[in-house]
Amino acid sequence: MSKQEQEQRVNNAKNEISAFSDMYNRMLKQCFEKCVEHYHDSELALGENVCIDRCVSKYVSAQEKVGATMTKVTSQMQQI
């Protein structure tokens, strides 16, 4: 593998880490704001836990669908 290919792989990995970190932070912010109403307890209430579980599940599912669609579109564009 050439040095240029190695650099490209490193850059791709950095971009993926950055994108994942951004997605995680947006999910954390949105789900926390939606599900946690009171800060008086050190533990999450049952309703808050359920809400966060559902929110995270939906967010991850949506991101997977977007990723699959982007991969498909990118693949189709490369064939043109």
mmCIF file as gemmi writes it, N, C-alpha and C atoms, coordinates in Angstrom:
data_model
loop_
_atom_site.group_PDB
_atom_site.id
_atom_site.type_symbol
_atom_site.label_atom_id
_atom_site.label_alt_id
_atom_site.label_comp_id
_atom_site.label_asym_id
_atom_site.label_entity_id
_atom_site.label_seq_id
_atom_site.pdbx_PDB_ins_code
_atom_site.Cartn_x
_atom_site.Cartn_y
_atom_site.Cartn_z
_atom_site.occupancy
_atom_site.B_iso_or_equiv
_atom_site.pdbx_formal_charge
_atom_site.auth_seq_id
_atom_site.auth_asym_id
_atom_site.pdbx_PDB_model_num
ATOM 1 N N . MET Axp A 1 ? 0.849 -1.18 0 1 0 ? 1 A 1
ATOM 2 C CA . MET Axp A 1 ? 0 0 0 1 0 ? 1 A 1
ATOM 3 C C . MET Axp A 1 ? 0.895 1.244 0 1 0 ? 1 A 1
ATOM 4 N N . SER Axp A 2 ? 0.581 2.176 -0.868 1 0 ? 2 A 1
ATOM 5 C CA . SER Axp A 2 ? 1.395 3.386 -0.976 1 0 ? 2 A 1
ATOM 6 C C . SER Axp A 2 ? 1.111 4.329 0.194 1 0 ? 2 A 1
ATOM 7 N N . LYS Axp A 3 ? 2.01 5.271 0.371 1 0 ? 3 A 1
ATOM 8 C CA . LYS Axp A 3 ? 1.849 6.256 1.44 1 0 ? 3 A 1
ATOM 9 C C . LYS Axp A 3 ? 0.573 7.072 1.238 1 0 ? 3 A 1
ATOM 10 N N . GLN Axp A 4 ? 0.264 7.392 -0.001 1 0 ? 4 A 1
ATOM 11 C CA . GLN Axp A 4 ? -0.942 8.164 -0.311 1 0 ? 4 A 1
ATOM 12 C C . GLN Axp A 4 ? -2.196 7.373 0.066 1 0 ? 4 A 1
ATOM 13 N N . GLU Axp A 5 ? -2.203 6.077 -0.211 1 0 ? 5 A 1
ATOM 14 C CA . GLU Axp A 5 ? -3.349 5.234 0.15 1 0 ? 5 A 1
ATOM 15 C C . GLU Axp A 5 ? -3.491 5.128 1.664 1 0 ? 5 A 1
ATOM 16 N N . GLN Axp A 6 ? -2.368 5.037 2.358 1 0 ? 6 A 1
ATOM 17 C CA . GLN Axp A 6 ? -2.405 4.986 3.816 1 0 ? 6 A 1
ATOM 18 C C . GLN Axp A 6 ? -2.974 6.276 4.389 1 0 ? 6 A 1
ATOM 19 N N . GLU Axp A 7 ? -2.532 7.404 3.843 1 0 ? 7 A 1
ATOM 20 C CA . GLU Axp A 7 ? -3.037 8.701 4.292 1 0 ? 7 A 1
ATOM 21 C C . GLU Axp A 7 ? -4.533 8.824 4.022 1 0 ? 7 A 1
ATOM 22 N N . GLN Axp A 8 ? -4.968 8.329 2.876 1 0 ? 8 A 1
ATOM 23 C CA . GLN Axp A 8 ? -6.391 8.37 2.536 1 0 ? 8 A 1
ATOM 24 C C . GLN Axp A 8 ? -7.198 7.53 3.52 1 0 ? 8 A 1
ATOM 25 N N . ARG Axp A 9 ? -6.7 6.361 3.873 1 0 ? 9 A 1
ATOM 26 C CA . ARG Axp A 9 ? -7.396 5.502 4.835 1 0 ? 9 A 1
ATOM 27 C C . ARG Axp A 9 ? -7.468 6.165 6.21 1 0 ? 9 A 1
ATOM 28 N N . VAL Axp A 10 ? -6.386 6.789 6.619 1 0 ? 10 A 1
ATOM 29 C CA . VAL Axp A 10 ? -6.373 7.487 7.906 1 0 ? 10 A 1
ATOM 30 C C . VAL Axp A 10 ? -7.379 8.631 7.88 1 0 ? 10 A 1
ATOM 31 N N . ASN Axp A 11 ? -7.4 9.4 6.8 1 0 ? 11 A 1
ATOM 32 C CA . ASN Axp A 11 ? -8.36 10.501 6.675 1 0 ? 11 A 1
ATOM 33 C C . ASN Axp A 11 ? -9.794 9.987 6.674 1 0 ? 11 A 1
ATOM 34 N N . ASN Axp A 12 ? -10.042 8.883 5.977 1 0 ? 12 A 1
ATOM 35 C CA . ASN Axp A 12 ? -11.382 8.295 5.968 1 0 ? 12 A 1
ATOM 36 C C . ASN Axp A 12 ? -11.792 7.861 7.369 1 0 ? 12 A 1
ATOM 37 N N . ALA Axp A 13 ? -10.868 7.246 8.098 1 0 ? 13 A 1
ATOM 38 C CA . ALA Axp A 13 ? -11.164 6.808 9.465 1 0 ? 13 A 1
ATOM 39 C C . ALA Axp A 13 ? -11.451 8.007 10.365 1 0 ? 13 A 1
ATOM 40 N N . LYS Axp A 14 ? -10.668 9.071 10.216 1 0 ? 14 A 1
ATOM 41 C CA . LYS Axp A 14 ? -10.902 10.287 11.003 1 0 ? 14 A 1
ATOM 42 C C . LYS Axp A 14 ? -12.27 10.878 10.69 1 0 ? 14 A 1
ATOM 43 N N . ASN Axp A 15 ? -12.648 10.895 9.419 1 0 ? 15 A 1
ATOM 44 C CA . ASN Axp A 15 ? -13.957 11.419 9.024 1 0 ? 15 A 1
ATOM 45 C C . ASN Axp A 15 ? -15.085 10.58 9.605 1 0 ? 15 A 1
ATOM 46 N N . GLU Axp A 16 ? -14.92 9.257 9.599 1 0 ? 16 A 1
ATOM 47 C CA . GLU Axp A 16 ? -15.944 8.381 10.166 1 0 ? 16 A 1
ATOM 48 C C . GLU Axp A 16 ? -16.081 8.596 11.664 1 0 ? 16 A 1
ATOM 49 N N . ILE Axp A 17 ? -14.961 8.731 12.353 1 0 ? 17 A 1
ATOM 50 C CA . ILE Axp A 17 ? -14.996 8.973 13.795 1 0 ? 17 A 1
ATOM 51 C C . ILE Axp A 17 ? -15.674 10.303 14.084 1 0 ? 17 A 1
ATOM 52 N N . SER Axp A 18 ? -15.346 11.316 13.315 1 0 ? 18 A 1
ATOM 53 C CA . SER Axp A 18 ? -15.953 12.633 13.491 1 0 ? 18 A 1
ATOM 54 C C . SER Axp A 18 ? -17.459 12.588 13.241 1 0 ? 18 A 1
ATOM 55 N N . ALA Axp A 19 ? -17.874 11.898 12.186 1 0 ? 19 A 1
ATOM 56 C CA . ALA Axp A 19 ? -19.301 11.787 11.869 1 0 ? 19 A 1
ATOM 57 C C . ALA Axp A 19 ? -20.037 11.02 12.961 1 0 ? 19 A 1
ATOM 58 N N . PHE Axp A 20 ? -19.437 9.936 13.455 1 0 ? 20 A 1
ATOM 59 C CA . PHE Axp A 20 ? -20.071 9.158 14.519 1 0 ? 20 A 1
ATOM 60 C C . PHE Axp A 20 ? -20.174 9.984 15.794 1 0 ? 20 A 1
ATOM 61 N N . SER Axp A 21 ? -19.12 10.709 16.119 1 0 ? 21 A 1
ATOM 62 C CA . SER Axp A 21 ? -19.121 11.553 17.309 1 0 ? 21 A 1
ATOM 63 C C . SER Axp A 21 ? -20.197 12.627 17.211 1 0 ? 21 A 1
ATOM 64 N N . ASP Axp A 22 ? -20.319 13.24 16.048 1 0 ? 22 A 1
ATOM 65 C CA . ASP Axp A 22 ? -21.346 14.26 15.828 1 0 ? 22 A 1
ATOM 66 C C . ASP Axp A 22 ? -22.742 13.663 15.967 1 0 ? 22 A 1
ATOM 67 N N . MET Axp A 23 ? -22.962 12.5 15.373 1 0 ? 23 A 1
ATOM 68 C CA . MET Axp A 23 ? -24.263 11.831 15.464 1 0 ? 23 A 1
ATOM 69 C C . MET Axp A 23 ? -24.578 11.482 16.915 1 0 ? 23 A 1
ATOM 70 N N . TYR Axp A 24 ? -23.599 10.957 17.632 1 0 ? 24 A 1
ATOM 71 C CA . TYR Axp A 24 ? -23.792 10.584 19.035 1 0 ? 24 A 1
ATOM 72 C C . TYR Axp A 24 ? -24.147 11.811 19.875 1 0 ? 24 A 1
ATOM 73 N N . ASN Axp A 25 ? -23.432 12.91 19.684 1 0 ? 25 A 1
ATOM 74 C CA . ASN Axp A 25 ? -23.696 14.124 20.459 1 0 ? 25 A 1
ATOM 75 C C . ASN Axp A 25 ? -25.071 14.706 20.153 1 0 ? 25 A 1
ATOM 76 N N . ARG Axp A 26 ? -25.478 14.687 18.873 1 0 ? 26 A 1
ATOM 77 C CA . ARG Axp A 26 ? -26.816 15.177 18.528 1 0 ? 26 A 1
ATOM 78 C C . ARG Axp A 26 ? -27.892 14.291 19.145 1 0 ? 26 A 1
ATOM 79 N N . MET Axp A 27 ? -27.696 12.968 19.097 1 0 ? 27 A 1
ATOM 80 C CA . MET Axp A 27 ? -28.652 12.034 19.685 1 0 ? 27 A 1
ATOM 81 C C . MET Axp A 27 ? -28.745 12.254 21.19 1 0 ? 27 A 1
ATOM 82 N N . LEU Axp A 28 ? -27.608 12.376 21.841 1 0 ? 28 A 1
ATOM 83 C CA . LEU Axp A 28 ? -27.572 12.586 23.279 1 0 ? 28 A 1
ATOM 84 C C . LEU Axp A 28 ? -28.327 13.853 23.662 1 0 ? 28 A 1
ATOM 85 N N . LYS Axp A 29 ? -28.058 14.939 22.948 1 0 ? 29 A 1
ATOM 86 C CA . LYS Axp A 29 ? -28.707 16.223 23.239 1 0 ? 29 A 1
ATOM 87 C C . LYS Axp A 29 ? -30.212 16.141 23.015 1 0 ? 29 A 1
ATOM 88 N N . GLN Axp A 30 ? -30.624 15.608 21.869 1 0 ? 30 A 1
ATOM 89 C CA . GLN Axp A 30 ? -32.049 15.559 21.559 1 0 ? 30 A 1
ATOM 90 C C . GLN Axp A 30 ? -32.811 14.64 22.505 1 0 ? 30 A 1
ATOM 91 N N . CYS Axp A 31 ? -32.282 13.459 22.762 1 0 ? 31 A 1
ATOM 92 C CA . CYS Axp A 31 ? -32.984 12.513 23.631 1 0 ? 31 A 1
ATOM 93 C C . CYS Axp A 31 ? -33.01 13.013 25.07 1 0 ? 31 A 1
ATOM 94 N N . PHE Axp A 32 ? -31.92 13.61 25.534 1 0 ? 32 A 1
ATOM 95 C CA . PHE Axp A 32 ? -31.887 14.138 26.896 1 0 ? 32 A 1
ATOM 96 C C . PHE Axp A 32 ? -32.891 15.271 27.052 1 0 ? 32 A 1
ATOM 97 N N . GLU Axp A 33 ? -32.909 16.199 26.101 1 0 ? 33 A 1
ATOM 98 C CA . GLU Axp A 33 ? -33.842 17.325 26.187 1 0 ? 33 A 1
ATOM 99 C C . GLU Axp A 33 ? -35.289 16.854 26.127 1 0 ? 33 A 1
ATOM 100 N N . LYS Axp A 34 ? -35.549 15.827 25.342 1 0 ? 34 A 1
ATOM 101 C CA . LYS Axp A 34 ? -36.909 15.321 25.2 1 0 ? 34 A 1
ATOM 102 C C . LYS Axp A 34 ? -37.362 14.531 26.425 1 0 ? 34 A 1
ATOM 103 N N . CYS Axp A 35 ? -36.464 13.747 27.009 1 0 ? 35 A 1
ATOM 104 C CA . CYS Axp A 35 ? -36.868 12.753 28.002 1 0 ? 35 A 1
ATOM 105 C C . CYS Axp A 35 ? -36.615 13.129 29.457 1 0 ? 35 A 1
ATOM 106 N N . VAL Axp A 36 ? -35.648 13.967 29.729 1 0 ? 36 A 1
ATOM 107 C CA . VAL Axp A 36 ? -35.311 14.286 31.119 1 0 ? 36 A 1
ATOM 108 C C . VAL Axp A 36 ? -35.859 15.668 31.446 1 0 ? 36 A 1
ATOM 109 N N . GLU Axp A 37 ? -36.863 15.672 32.317 1 0 ? 37 A 1
ATOM 110 C CA . GLU Axp A 37 ? -37.529 16.929 32.652 1 0 ? 37 A 1
ATOM 111 C C . GLU Axp A 37 ? -37.03 17.526 33.961 1 0 ? 37 A 1
ATOM 112 N N . HIS Axp A 38 ? -36.628 16.675 34.894 1 0 ? 38 A 1
ATOM 113 C CA . HIS Axp A 38 ? -36.232 17.157 36.219 1 0 ? 38 A 1
ATOM 114 C C . HIS Axp A 38 ? -34.828 16.663 36.55 1 0 ? 38 A 1
ATOM 115 N N . TYR Axp A 39 ? -34.071 17.516 37.192 1 0 ? 39 A 1
ATOM 116 C CA . TYR Axp A 39 ? -32.694 17.175 37.542 1 0 ? 39 A 1
ATOM 117 C C . TYR Axp A 39 ? -32.532 16.927 39.041 1 0 ? 39 A 1
ATOM 118 N N . HIS Axp A 40 ? -33.625 16.746 39.76 1 0 ? 40 A 1
ATOM 119 C CA . HIS Axp A 40 ? -33.549 16.651 41.218 1 0 ? 40 A 1
ATOM 120 C C . HIS Axp A 40 ? -33.051 15.303 41.72 1 0 ? 40 A 1
ATOM 121 N N . ASP Axp A 41 ? -33.111 14.258 40.924 1 0 ? 41 A 1
ATOM 122 C CA . ASP Axp A 41 ? -32.638 12.938 41.331 1 0 ? 41 A 1
ATOM 123 C C . ASP Axp A 41 ? -31.345 12.59 40.605 1 0 ? 41 A 1
ATOM 124 N N . SER Axp A 42 ? -30.504 11.819 41.295 1 0 ? 42 A 1
ATOM 125 C CA . SER Axp A 42 ? -29.257 11.389 40.66 1 0 ? 42 A 1
ATOM 126 C C . SER Axp A 42 ? -29.489 10.223 39.705 1 0 ? 42 A 1
ATOM 127 N N . GLU Axp A 43 ? -30.61 9.556 39.831 1 0 ? 43 A 1
ATOM 128 C CA . GLU Axp A 43 ? -30.969 8.427 38.973 1 0 ? 43 A 1
ATOM 129 C C . GLU Axp A 43 ? -32.109 8.837 38.04 1 0 ? 43 A 1
ATOM 130 N N . LEU Axp A 44 ? -32.165 8.218 36.865 1 0 ? 44 A 1
ATOM 131 C CA . LEU Axp A 44 ? -33.279 8.463 35.951 1 0 ? 44 A 1
ATOM 132 C C . LEU Axp A 44 ? -34.53 7.763 36.468 1 0 ? 44 A 1
ATOM 133 N N . ALA Axp A 45 ? -35.664 8.407 36.298 1 0 ? 45 A 1
ATOM 134 C CA . ALA Axp A 45 ? -36.942 7.784 36.643 1 0 ? 45 A 1
ATOM 135 C C . ALA Axp A 45 ? -37.264 6.722 35.597 1 0 ? 45 A 1
ATOM 136 N N . LEU Axp A 46 ? -38.169 5.817 35.931 1 0 ? 46 A 1
ATOM 137 C CA . LEU Axp A 46 ? -38.536 4.739 35.014 1 0 ? 46 A 1
ATOM 138 C C . LEU Axp A 46 ? -39.029 5.299 33.677 1 0 ? 46 A 1
ATOM 139 N N . GLY Axp A 47 ? -39.894 6.298 33.728 1 0 ? 47 A 1
ATOM 140 C CA . GLY Axp A 47 ? -40.409 6.903 32.502 1 0 ? 47 A 1
ATOM 141 C C . GLY Axp A 47 ? -39.311 7.536 31.664 1 0 ? 47 A 1
ATOM 142 N N . GLU Axp A 48 ? -38.346 8.161 32.33 1 0 ? 48 A 1
ATOM 143 C CA . GLU Axp A 48 ? -37.224 8.762 31.612 1 0 ? 48 A 1
ATOM 144 C C . GLU Axp A 48 ? -36.375 7.683 30.933 1 0 ? 48 A 1
ATOM 145 N N . ASN Axp A 49 ? -36.146 6.581 31.643 1 0 ? 49 A 1
ATOM 146 C CA . ASN Axp A 49 ? -35.382 5.468 31.064 1 0 ? 49 A 1
ATOM 147 C C . ASN Axp A 49 ? -36.062 4.907 29.828 1 0 ? 49 A 1
ATOM 148 N N . VAL Axp A 50 ? -37.365 4.699 29.923 1 0 ? 50 A 1
ATOM 149 C CA . VAL Axp A 50 ? -38.126 4.155 28.797 1 0 ? 50 A 1
ATOM 150 C C . VAL Axp A 50 ? -38.07 5.122 27.616 1 0 ? 50 A 1
ATOM 151 N N . CYS Axp A 51 ? -38.262 6.395 27.896 1 0 ? 51 A 1
ATOM 152 C CA . CYS Axp A 51 ? -38.226 7.415 26.845 1 0 ? 51 A 1
ATOM 153 C C . CYS Axp A 51 ? -36.862 7.438 26.16 1 0 ? 51 A 1
ATOM 154 N N . ILE Axp A 52 ? -35.8 7.414 26.938 1 0 ? 52 A 1
ATOM 155 C CA . ILE Axp A 52 ? -34.452 7.45 26.37 1 0 ? 52 A 1
ATOM 156 C C . ILE Axp A 52 ? -34.186 6.204 25.538 1 0 ? 52 A 1
ATOM 157 N N . ASP Axp A 53 ? -34.598 5.029 26.038 1 0 ? 53 A 1
ATOM 158 C CA . ASP Axp A 53 ? -34.418 3.791 25.266 1 0 ? 53 A 1
ATOM 159 C C . ASP Axp A 53 ? -35.103 3.886 23.91 1 0 ? 53 A 1
ATOM 160 N N . ARG Axp A 54 ? -36.329 4.376 23.907 1 0 ? 54 A 1
ATOM 161 C CA . ARG Axp A 54 ? -37.077 4.492 22.648 1 0 ? 54 A 1
ATOM 162 C C . ARG Axp A 54 ? -36.458 5.543 21.732 1 0 ? 54 A 1
ATOM 163 N N . CYS Axp A 55 ? -36.085 6.656 22.309 1 0 ? 55 A 1
ATOM 164 C CA . CYS Axp A 55 ? -35.504 7.745 21.523 1 0 ? 55 A 1
ATOM 165 C C . CYS Axp A 55 ? -34.206 7.291 20.855 1 0 ? 55 A 1
ATOM 166 N N . VAL Axp A 56 ? -33.333 6.664 21.613 1 0 ? 56 A 1
ATOM 167 C CA . VAL Axp A 56 ? -32.055 6.195 21.069 1 0 ? 56 A 1
ATOM 168 C C . VAL Axp A 56 ? -32.291 5.148 19.99 1 0 ? 56 A 1
ATOM 169 N N . SER Axp A 57 ? -33.217 4.237 20.25 1 0 ? 57 A 1
ATOM 170 C CA . SER Axp A 57 ? -33.522 3.189 19.273 1 0 ? 57 A 1
ATOM 171 C C . SER Axp A 57 ? -34.008 3.79 17.955 1 0 ? 57 A 1
ATOM 172 N N . LYS Axp A 58 ? -34.917 4.746 18.04 1 0 ? 58 A 1
ATOM 173 C CA . LYS Axp A 58 ? -35.435 5.39 16.829 1 0 ? 58 A 1
ATOM 174 C C . LYS Axp A 58 ? -34.346 6.186 16.11 1 0 ? 58 A 1
ATOM 175 N N . TYR Axp A 59 ? -33.529 6.876 16.876 1 0 ? 59 A 1
ATOM 176 C CA . TYR Axp A 59 ? -32.472 7.69 16.287 1 0 ? 59 A 1
ATOM 177 C C . TYR Axp A 59 ? -31.468 6.817 15.541 1 0 ? 59 A 1
ATOM 178 N N . VAL Axp A 60 ? -31.045 5.725 16.181 1 0 ? 60 A 1
ATOM 179 C CA . VAL Axp A 60 ? -30.08 4.814 15.556 1 0 ? 60 A 1
ATOM 180 C C . VAL Axp A 60 ? -30.69 4.167 14.317 1 0 ? 60 A 1
ATOM 181 N N . SER Axp A 61 ? -31.948 3.769 14.412 1 0 ? 61 A 1
ATOM 182 C CA . SER Axp A 61 ? -32.628 3.156 13.27 1 0 ? 61 A 1
ATOM 183 C C . SER Axp A 61 ? -32.692 4.132 12.094 1 0 ? 61 A 1
ATOM 184 N N . ALA Axp A 62 ? -33.031 5.37 12.392 1 0 ? 62 A 1
ATOM 185 C CA . ALA Axp A 62 ? -33.106 6.383 11.338 1 0 ? 62 A 1
ATOM 186 C C . ALA Axp A 62 ? -31.734 6.617 10.71 1 0 ? 62 A 1
ATOM 187 N N . GLN Axp A 63 ? -30.688 6.67 11.526 1 0 ? 63 A 1
ATOM 188 C CA . GLN Axp A 63 ? -29.335 6.878 11.01 1 0 ? 63 A 1
ATOM 189 C C . GLN Axp A 63 ? -28.885 5.708 10.137 1 0 ? 63 A 1
ATOM 190 N N . GLU Axp A 64 ? -29.268 4.491 10.522 1 0 ? 64 A 1
ATOM 191 C CA . GLU Axp A 64 ? -28.932 3.317 9.713 1 0 ? 64 A 1
ATOM 192 C C . GLU Axp A 64 ? -29.607 3.385 8.347 1 0 ? 64 A 1
ATOM 193 N N . LYS Axp A 65 ? -30.871 3.816 8.324 1 0 ? 65 A 1
ATOM 194 C CA . LYS Axp A 65 ? -31.591 3.941 7.056 1 0 ? 65 A 1
ATOM 195 C C . LYS Axp A 65 ? -30.97 5.02 6.179 1 0 ? 65 A 1
ATOM 196 N N . VAL Axp A 66 ? -30.616 6.138 6.784 1 0 ? 66 A 1
ATOM 197 C CA . VAL Axp A 66 ? -29.972 7.215 6.031 1 0 ? 66 A 1
ATOM 198 C C . VAL Axp A 66 ? -28.636 6.734 5.472 1 0 ? 66 A 1
ATOM 199 N N . GLY Axp A 67 ? -27.86 6.045 6.296 1 0 ? 67 A 1
ATOM 200 C CA . GLY Axp A 67 ? -26.57 5.52 5.848 1 0 ? 67 A 1
ATOM 201 C C . GLY Axp A 67 ? -26.712 4.543 4.7 1 0 ? 67 A 1
ATOM 202 N N . ALA Axp A 68 ? -27.699 3.651 4.789 1 0 ? 68 A 1
ATOM 203 C CA . ALA Axp A 68 ? -27.929 2.674 3.718 1 0 ? 68 A 1
ATOM 204 C C . ALA Axp A 68 ? -28.323 3.376 2.424 1 0 ? 68 A 1
ATOM 205 N N . THR Axp A 69 ? -29.177 4.38 2.531 1 0 ? 69 A 1
ATOM 206 C CA . THR Axp A 69 ? -29.598 5.137 1.354 1 0 ? 69 A 1
ATOM 207 C C . THR Axp A 69 ? -28.422 5.889 0.747 1 0 ? 69 A 1
ATOM 208 N N . MET Axp A 70 ? -27.609 6.507 1.591 1 0 ? 70 A 1
ATOM 209 C CA . MET Axp A 70 ? -26.439 7.238 1.094 1 0 ? 70 A 1
ATOM 210 C C . MET Axp A 70 ? -25.469 6.292 0.392 1 0 ? 70 A 1
ATOM 211 N N . THR Axp A 71 ? -25.266 5.115 0.951 1 0 ? 71 A 1
ATOM 212 C CA . THR Axp A 71 ? -24.378 4.134 0.334 1 0 ? 71 A 1
ATOM 213 C C . THR Axp A 71 ? -24.903 3.71 -1.025 1 0 ? 71 A 1
ATOM 214 N N . LYS Axp A 72 ? -26.204 3.486 -1.109 1 0 ? 72 A 1
ATOM 215 C CA . LYS Axp A 72 ? -26.824 3.072 -2.366 1 0 ? 72 A 1
ATOM 216 C C . LYS Axp A 72 ? -26.691 4.17 -3.422 1 0 ? 72 A 1
ATOM 217 N N . VAL Axp A 73 ? -26.973 5.399 -3.036 1 0 ? 73 A 1
ATOM 218 C CA . VAL Axp A 73 ? -26.897 6.52 -3.975 1 0 ? 73 A 1
ATOM 219 C C . VAL Axp A 73 ? -25.452 6.729 -4.434 1 0 ? 73 A 1
ATOM 220 N N . THR Axp A 74 ? -24.52 6.66 -3.506 1 0 ? 74 A 1
ATOM 221 C CA . THR Axp A 74 ? -23.108 6.822 -3.853 1 0 ? 74 A 1
ATOM 222 C C . THR Axp A 74 ? -22.661 5.74 -4.822 1 0 ? 74 A 1
ATOM 223 N N . SER Axp A 75 ? -23.088 4.521 -4.568 1 0 ? 75 A 1
ATOM 224 C CA . SER Axp A 75 ? -22.745 3.402 -5.447 1 0 ? 75 A 1
ATOM 225 C C . SER Axp A 75 ? -23.312 3.614 -6.849 1 0 ? 75 A 1
ATOM 226 N N . GLN Axp A 76 ? -24.551 4.082 -6.92 1 0 ? 76 A 1
ATOM 227 C CA . GLN Axp A 76 ? -25.181 4.336 -8.214 1 0 ? 76 A 1
ATOM 228 C C . GLN Axp A 76 ? -24.475 5.466 -8.959 1 0 ? 76 A 1
ATOM 229 N N . MET Axp A 77 ? -24.049 6.49 -8.236 1 0 ? 77 A 1
ATOM 230 C CA . MET Axp A 77 ? -23.368 7.617 -8.87 1 0 ? 77 A 1
ATOM 231 C C . MET Axp A 77 ? -22.003 7.2 -9.41 1 0 ? 77 A 1
ATOM 232 N N . GLN Axp A 78 ? -21.338 6.282 -8.729 1 0 ? 78 A 1
ATOM 233 C CA . GLN Axp A 78 ? -20.028 5.826 -9.186 1 0 ? 78 A 1
ATOM 234 C C . GLN Axp A 78 ? -20.138 4.977 -10.446 1 0 ? 78 A 1
ATOM 235 N N . GLN Axp A 79 ? -21.279 4.355 -10.659 1 0 ? 79 A 1
ATOM 236 C CA . GLN Axp A 79 ? -21.481 3.512 -11.832 1 0 ? 79 A 1
ATOM 237 C C . GLN Axp A 79 ? -21.771 4.329 -13.082 1 0 ? 79 A 1
ATOM 238 N N . ILE Axp A 80 ? -22.153 5.567 -12.888 1 0 ? 80 A 1
ATOM 239 C CA . ILE Axp A 80 ? -22.507 6.425 -14.03 1 0 ? 80 A 1
ATOM 240 C C . ILE Axp A 80 ? -21.273 6.91 -14.735 1 0 ? 80 A 1
